[in-house]
Structures are given as structure tokens and as C-alpha cells.
Amino acid sequence: MKKVPEERKGSTSSFQPPAFGPGPAPGRGPGHRFSAKSAKPKDLKNTLRRLWKYFGEFKLLLFGIFLVILISSFIQIVSPLLIQKAIDQYIIPRKLDGLFKIVLAMIILYILNSIFAYIQGYGMMIVSQRAVFKMRNDLFSKLQRIPIKIFDTRAHGDLMSRLTNDIDVVSNTLSASLTSIFSSIITLAGSIAVMLSLSPVLTILTLLVVPLMFGLTNLIANTTRKLFSQNQKLLGSLNSVIEEDITGQKVIKVFTREKNEIEKFERVNRELTQVGIRAQIFSGIIPPLMNLLNNLAFIIVAASGGFLALKGFITVGTIASFIQYARQFTRPLNELANQFNQIQSAFASAERVFEIMDEEEEKHAEDEIEIDSLKGEVEFKNVWFSYNKGQPVLKDISFHVKPGQMVALVGPTGSGKTTIVNLLSRFYDIDSGQILIDGIDIRKISRESLRKNLGIVLQDTYLFSEPVKENIRYGRLSATDDEVVMAAKTANAHEFIRHLPHGYDTVLTDGGADLSQGQRQLLALARAILSDPAILILDEATSNIDTRTEKLVQSAMLKLMQGRTSFVIAHRLSTIRNADLILVINNGQVVEQGTHEELLQKRGFYYNLYMSQFAVV
Ligand SMILES: Nc1ncnc2c1ncn2[C@@H]1O[C@H](COP(=O)(O)OP(=O)(O)OP(=O)(O)O)[C@@H](O)[C@H]1O
């Protein structure tokens, strides 16, 4: 049995270890100039609207940041004018005291500018961290509401990556890029306006380098973007090799495939390195190229400015301030080009987050009822079910279980036993037919109250990285320590817990990996005992349990089953023999049902199954 999530209340689907990060977030690392991801947002308007839902909560703060950006951009724009004034009014006429004042003014302005830059960075960081805090919380609580189907069909690593890496990209990029884009646009517009007022001719000459700058940058950016995207894909492959290597260590060791794994890793690693180097080389062309073009603009301004000054059209101070403007003007241009790609990848990441937020939640019927306690009568009436449309896994299943009966589900692997209990717990809803509990269609019962009355104990129990006693208490959060110990005693778990280093306070690691499978099952049984469900679903262990523990598990299971309706995915002959009803499942159908004796007498499917599996025993 495999697809039923954890013990009762269906809340502990075991997560795989995280992928090892999707590589550097755009904006970090040397290749950040062109976002490493080539991903583009699919529906920008919608994404922006939804992001505003998170960021818009801080309107006042954002307005303040915008004001600070305005002021610092203004300083940026007027500073070169002071240089002009200094040269034309004080240096050339040799008025030293005036020069001193203007230098002081410039120092003050530049210091103020740095302070404002800090304030805007700080403010934006606060806004984005708070917005992202809410987004992360929303996504996590959404995960608790989406159906098990999503966890069954999506890679767990991918889901985790959306919660961590993608949200990180949104937060880091948006906070850095938004302020930078704001200030770039204002500085750019302001600088052009002042330049035009100083000398329209010189402005046009300076602007001549802009198309050249854009054309060349774009040309290189296209190649680099492809290389970075390839780099990202290879990083993904490298991550999955590492992930599989760690998860499958036992298999690798047993088959002594360590050498193959190393070779596999080396292959991907080498490819990644080659692509990485090419990407960095290409993107490395950009800064010197920009420098060259900046200097070109400088030469144009100096040469043509000198000519215009000699002819008496402009002053020397104007040339000096123009040189400053030309530099100041190319910087935001570069910045805008850089930010464009990063912002795009932030939007793409935001979309990945919103995609999960848009997943359909478990549906609730309008006339849903809450049930307090159940007698435990269960009936399947002509139930059909398919995981994928058009491929029925359960076909016309019908059976009736009286309260307190023990039902054994038997049948070949893949026949549909797990699916039956998946449906009973409403992890999935049926296509047609009816499942009735105490005569009520389970689609009318709220999932929460239904699951409160169900207990599920799987072969492979998931335990949390918490003390043993808290893991047991998970069955009923209000249970006292004494009740926890009582439950452990009933589940035959008390003895082994006592011998753990810190007894009930021993903190378990990695889903209980430091316990044996049998011990984990005993804890799961204690959990179920504490929750005291009306209907029990048990999956008998097939392997990995020593005979002594197996006996303990068996007897705990028997105690737990007493007085409750129980469904056991049975592997042990003794369980099957004791069952009040055996459902023989084959190929998604109940092919036979009855007690052990009745079914043997039939000499049909069950008889053959029994003879092949147990006759020797
Ligand atoms: N989440 C899923 N999505 C699609 N198909 C699934 C899913 N879970 C199970 N199946 C398919 O449904 C069929 C029944 O599977 P199920 O797990 O119910 O069998 P089972 O009788 O419990 O098998 P086993 O004894 O090996 O645990 C199988 O063919 C399986 O491949």
C-alpha cells in the first residue's frame, strides 16, 4: 500500500528532501546581468494585479519610499549644475570663497543622497519582506487545503521550491529592482530635461550612442540568455542526480553502483561547467563594452562641446556638467536593461506561486453535515473511480460492512485495495455510485468530521522531528502525558520507548528514520489508540519487522480493532482468517466476498490466491 497519506486527519504527506536550490537567484552571482531564468510571465497583467494585493497593503510606506526616491533623484539631477556653476562663476573668475561654498553644498548633497539611498533600500526591504511573509503563509496554508491528488501528481521538490526559492526570488528581486527602476526613470527623464535646457545640440549628440548601446547589448544578451537558460537546466539535472543519489543511497550501495553514480555526476557537472564558463564569458563582454561606449559619449561631448565653447555657444562649465550628465544618464539606462530581465523572472516566479494558490481546493457540499460519533456501518454501492479520466481503477464496487466488523482486503498488487481506502477517507472523490457511512453519503459529511472518525495506520509511518510523546499526542492534541503513556502501553510501545535515550522526550529525526519500521508502526498504533476512531484502516506490514516486534504489532492491532469497524489491507493469514468479511479485489473489482471458509469452499479466485500464497505455510 502506498498512496494513502498519513495516519488520521490526512495531514502529513511525507515531503522528500528539498532539491538543492534552483541555482542562484537572479541578481546574485556574476551572471545576474541577464537573468539566469529565461522564464517569462504568461499573464503579466494578472500577476501584477495579484502582486499588488500583497504589496498594496503598504501603500503609505511605498508612497514614502517614492518621495525619498524623488528627492534623491532630484539631488542626482541638480548636482552637475553645481559643477557648471563652480567652473563658470567661481573657478574661471577666480572667486575662491564662492567655490568653497559650492563644494560644501556638493558634499552635503552627496551625503544626503547616500542617506536617502539607504532609506529607500531599507524601506523597500521592509515592504517586500512583509509582503512575502504573507505570501509564504498564504501558500503554506493553501497546501493544507488542496487535495491529496496534487501531492500525488506534482514533484514534492517542485512544490517546496515554489514555497522557498520562488518566493525568495520575488522578494529579493522586487525590492531591489523596483527602487532601481523608479529612480532610473526619474533620473533619466530629469537629466534629459536639464541637458536639453543647457544645450539641445550637445544633448542630441550625446544621445547618439544610445541606439548603439541598446543594439549591441541586445545582441549579446540574446546569446547570453540562452546560455544561462541552458545553465539553469543543467543545474536542475545536477540537482536531481544529487537528490536521487542521497535518497537512493541504500540501493546504490547494495548494487555497488557508486562508480556509476560518480561518473553520471561528473558528466553533468562537466557540461554545467562548460556552459557556465561560456555564459560568463559572453556576459563578461558587456561591462567593458559599456565602458567603451561611455567613453565614446565622453569624447563626443568633450570634442563637440569644446568646439561649441570655442565658438561661444556654451560655457566651459556647461561642458563639464554635460560630461557628468552623460555618465549619469548611461547608468540608469544600463540599470533599466538589467532590471528588465530580473523583473521578468520575478514575475515568472510569482506566477509559479500563484499557480499553486489557484489550485482547486477540496470541494465542500453546500448541505454538508458534521458528525460527532459513528456506529461504523460502511457501504459501497456500485462505486466507480478513476485517477485519470477514462481509465477506471475501481469498477462497480459494492459491499456492505456492519458496525464493528473486521474486513480484510486481499488481492494482487495494483488491484485497487489502497484506492478503496483512499476513497473511504475522501482523499479522492468517486466518479459514480455511493459510499455510505451509517447510511449517510460521505460526500455530505464534512471531510474534517469524517476524518476525525477515521484512523489510518500505514506500513510506512511518518513521524515528525519532535519528541516521541508529541508524535503520539498527534492523535489527540488534548491528551495528557498520562494518556499518552497509556496509549503507548496499549500499543505495546512503552517498553521500547522507555529504552530510548530520553524516553518519551527523545526527539526523533528525519521522519523517524532512527527507529525500526516495527517501532514506527507501534507509535502509529499508539497515535491511533489515542484518537479513538470509529473506523480503522490498517495496512499490515509485509516485511522488515522481526518476529518479536511483529507479534507486538499484531496484538496491538487486535486490541485497537476491538469494537470498531476495521479495514485491513491484509498480508497475514491469521488476520485474514479472523476477518468477518474478506473482500477479494482483482483488477479493480470485488471478484469474491465472504468469510475465509466460505471462500475456500468456492474454490475460485481466493482459493487459488490462498493456495499460491499460504498453502505451504
Ligand atoms: N495517484 C495515482 N494516480 C494514478 N494512478 C494510480 C494512483 N494510485 C494508484 N494508481 C493506480 O491504481 C491502481 C490501483 O492501485 P492501488 O494502489 O489501489 O493498488 P493496491 O491493490 O493497493 O496495490 P498494492 O497491494 O501493491 O499496494 C494501480 O494500477 C495503480 O497504478
The ligand as a MOL file (V3000), in Angstrom:
LIG
                    3D

  0  0  0     0  0            999 V3000
M  V30 BEGIN CTAB
M  V30 COUNTS 31 33 0 0 0
M  V30 BEGIN ATOM
M  V30 1 N -2.2810 8.5560 -7.5700 0
M  V30 2 C -2.4600 7.7170 -8.5830 0
M  V30 3 N -2.5860 8.1910 -9.8330 0
M  V30 4 C -2.7980 7.3540 -10.8560 0
M  V30 5 N -2.9050 6.0360 -10.7480 0
M  V30 6 C -2.7920 5.4940 -9.5360 0
M  V30 7 C -2.5730 6.3020 -8.3790 0
M  V30 8 N -2.5050 5.4990 -7.3130 0
M  V30 9 C -2.6950 4.2290 -7.7750 0
M  V30 10 N -2.8560 4.2210 -9.0990 0
M  V30 11 C -3.1160 3.0480 -9.9330 0
M  V30 12 O -4.3090 2.4640 -9.4900 0
M  V30 13 C -4.2300 1.0530 -9.4910 0
M  V30 14 C -4.6040 0.5180 -8.1220 0
M  V30 15 O -3.5920 0.9030 -7.2210 0
M  V30 16 P -3.6800 0.5930 -5.6580 0
M  V30 17 O -2.5820 1.3240 -5.0020 0
M  V30 18 O -5.0570 0.8650 -5.1810 0
M  V30 19 O -3.3930 -0.9610 -5.6350 0
M  V30 20 P -3.1570 -1.9110 -4.3710 0
M  V30 21 O -4.0920 -3.0560 -4.5470 0
M  V30 22 O -3.2420 -1.1600 -3.1200 0
M  V30 23 O -1.6820 -2.3820 -4.6470 0
M  V30 24 P -0.5440 -2.8160 -3.5580 0
M  V30 25 O -1.0030 -4.0790 -2.9110 0
M  V30 26 O 0.6470 -3.0440 -4.4240 0
M  V30 27 O -0.3660 -1.6690 -2.6380 0
M  V30 28 C -2.8270 0.7140 -9.9310 0
M  V30 29 O -2.8770 0.3530 -11.2940 0
M  V30 30 C -2.0500 1.9830 -9.7550 0
M  V30 31 O -1.0490 2.1000 -10.7370 0
M  V30 END ATOM
M  V30 BEGIN BOND
M  V30 1 1 1 2
M  V30 2 1 2 3
M  V30 3 2 2 7
M  V30 4 2 3 4
M  V30 5 1 4 5
M  V30 6 2 5 6
M  V30 7 1 6 7
M  V30 8 1 6 10
M  V30 9 1 7 8
M  V30 10 2 8 9
M  V30 11 1 9 10
M  V30 12 1 10 11
M  V30 13 1 11 12
M  V30 14 1 11 30
M  V30 15 1 12 13
M  V30 16 1 13 14
M  V30 17 1 13 28
M  V30 18 1 14 15
M  V30 19 1 15 16
M  V30 20 2 16 17
M  V30 21 1 16 18
M  V30 22 1 16 19
M  V30 23 1 19 20
M  V30 24 2 20 21
M  V30 25 1 20 22
M  V30 26 1 20 23
M  V30 27 1 23 24
M  V30 28 2 24 25
M  V30 29 1 24 26
M  V30 30 1 24 27
M  V30 31 1 28 29
M  V30 32 1 28 30
M  V30 33 1 30 31
M  V30 END BOND
M  V30 END CTAB
M  END
